Amino acid sequence: MTGFLDPYLKDDERAVLDRARGFGQRVMRPNADHWERGMSVIEGMHAAAHEGLLRLEVPHSLGGLGHRYLLKLAMTEALSRIDMAFTFAMINTQNVAARLSYSKTRAHLETLVPALTRGDLFGATALSEPNAGSDFAGIKTSATKVDGGWVLNGEKGWITNATIADLFITYVQTDPSAGWRGIACFLVDGRKAGFTRVAPYDIFGGRAIGVGGFKLDNYFAGEDDLLAPAGEAFKLAMQGVNGARVYVAAMCAGLLAASLETAVDYGAERQAFGKALIKHQGLAWSLSDVATDLTALRALTRDAGLLIDAQKDAVMAAAQAKSFSGRVSVAGVTACIQAMGAAGLRTEHGLGRHLSAAKIAAFTDGSSEMMSERIAAGLTASFGSTRS
Ligand SMILES: Cc1cc2nc3c(=O)[nH]c(=O)nc-3n(C[C@H](O)[C@H](O)[C@H](O)COP(=O)(O)OP(=O)(O)OC[C@H]3O[C@@H](n4cnc5c(N)ncnc54)[C@H](O)[C@@H]3O)c2cc1C
């Protein structure tokens, strides 16, 4: 199997991607339905660590593979053909290892990054709160300066890996009157006093994502755990979110490709009214539209990914890829299920998992509506000034 990003990869990157694909077939495929029903992902995560998939972007100097963004994009697409939820959880803990590699604190670099890459610890990133999602600047979890550090109070919600993570990159407000400028970023250690995990959220699909939250009650964070001070943290989060939006689009491309392949294979076998289902024009046209949307999604995702890899401005391209991915993946997977008749509902085909995952993707790292807001702001900047 080749992916749409394979031609852009170097030989060593393709070798890693092949290894990831092997992991997908060996570990993810037999377990995806079990994870969906609530089985723990921890064994799968350990297997991913063993394959080196939790150290993809960590620099060589810290024991990582030091790969570029495009490989991560190709890998998330390939693995989401099997199971987007596990892929998303895996990439989120990988992201924490990569982010901590930039820390100035020795203990983070010497102890925590290696533990994350080995799968001894897991990571999560916490911006959202039960009462603040799209409105990130409106978060209420507070940090108050005290001697030698900070005291954190509040609750984070809707956090990927919240059920298994030990380390949380956590955004907090240091000065409510300062809005986004008051937001700082800390490393929160879930093994320390003042941290309580809340019960996992019971959602209708994507359970491998392990979504949930945690409370901080007079949690003490030392100065060493301040990853980005007020004034910088919000901007850094916004820069990082472009990469996340594009890999979410790549994940949608992966799950849509898998759904289409399943529906076409089924339609070629299944007979109705004396011929294969796929030979009926109405059905074939519906799947043709899915194929066209998939091609367009791949093009938007690839272009945005190349911009990110080249460290160019990818704000509009990332928002467009993610916005389009939400629209076409939910509609496309639904069309594939419809084309298979009742058989499309059977768990063995995986389309129910893909549909839940496509819906989840329309919220993570900024909802579809927030993507429209972003694109609209870009439109004004591009065209608004040309009129008198
Ligand atoms: C499975 C899953 C995993 C997640 N993982 C993480 C994670 O690891 N870390 C993290 O920090 N967050 C995570 N999130 C949270 C995610 O980022 C939020 O769900 C997202 O930002 C939307 O926020 P909300 O759900 O609170 O919706 P709200 O902000 O309450 O919005 C509700 C609806 O209103 C729309 N809306 C809001 N404002 C506007 C507006 N101005 N104009 C038009 N429409 C608007 C939204 O698009 C949405 O459709 C996760 C979410 C899910 C579902």
The ligand as a Gaussian input file, in Angstrom:
#p B3LYP/6-31G(d) Opt

LIG

0 1
 C      -12.292000      13.542000      21.384000
 C      -11.798000      14.918000      21.696000
 C      -10.469000      15.101000      22.071000
 C      -10.010000      16.374000      22.432000
 N       -8.700000      16.527000      22.828000
 C       -8.287000      17.722000      23.311000
 C       -6.966000      17.873000      23.855000
 O       -6.147000      16.935000      23.873000
 N       -6.635000      19.071000      24.404000
 C       -7.486000      20.133000      24.427000
 O       -7.113000      21.169000      24.952000
 N       -8.734000      20.033000      23.885000
 C       -9.152000      18.868000      23.326000
 N      -10.425000      18.737000      22.806000
 C      -11.345000      19.866000      22.882000
 C      -11.581000      20.559000      21.537000
 O      -10.472000      21.343000      21.227000
 C      -12.881000      21.353000      21.680000
 O      -13.952000      20.412000      21.653000
 C      -13.044000      22.384000      20.597000
 O      -12.119000      23.415000      20.769000
 C      -14.476000      22.979000      20.623000
 O      -14.794000      23.425000      21.894000
 P      -16.146000      22.948000      22.612000
 O      -16.348000      21.518000      22.317000
 O      -16.072000      23.390000      24.017000
 O      -17.288000      23.720000      21.865000
 P      -17.804000      25.242000      22.172000
 O      -16.646000      26.164000      22.178000
 O      -18.672000      25.160000      23.371000
 O      -18.680000      25.478000      20.900000
 C      -19.927000      24.807000      20.690000
 C      -20.303000      24.952000      19.210000
 O      -20.404000      26.340000      18.904000
 C      -19.523000      26.687000      17.847000
 N      -18.993000      28.024000      18.092000
 C      -18.319000      28.463000      19.193000
 N      -17.985000      29.751000      19.038000
 C      -18.439000      30.133000      17.819000
 C      -18.395000      31.352000      17.068000
 N      -17.766000      32.433000      17.530000
 N      -18.970000      31.378000      15.842000
 C      -19.581000      30.278000      15.343000
 N      -19.660000      29.100000      15.996000
 C      -19.093000      29.023000      17.222000
 C      -18.430000      25.619000      17.886000
 O      -17.799000      25.474000      16.643000
 C      -19.223000      24.374000      18.281000
 O      -19.845000      23.829000      17.134000
 C      -10.886000      17.492000      22.389000
 C      -12.202000      17.300000      21.957000
 C      -12.674000      16.040000      21.608000
 C      -14.094000      15.873000      21.159000

